[in-house]
């Protein structure tokens, strides 16, 4: 969900990837003075400040992107245990983990702005 910034051109740019990139336009400083002061020059410089949540999400995204989709070693271990009749799933633990997942998803959806 893109954030809208006042004074931007919202048309998309094809960046050659599956993600759209928004085109941004510069906005003139609010001052009517023709001679820029140090404060006006500094305010014309572009800057970005990310929240701690944004940094955390970026770190999580990198960690997930680097992880394999399927843990082949774990699949092989469980498959062998099933074939040998040694795998005994714990239904109570599975139910607890599913309920916790539902609570986490519900909590996360309440925190996200609409």
Secondary structure, DSSP 8 states (H G I E B T S, - for coil): -----TT----EEE-SSSSEEE-------S---SS--HHHHHHHS------HHHHHHHHHHHHHHHS-SS-HHHHHHHHHHHHTT-----HHHHHHHHHHHHHHHHHHHHHS--
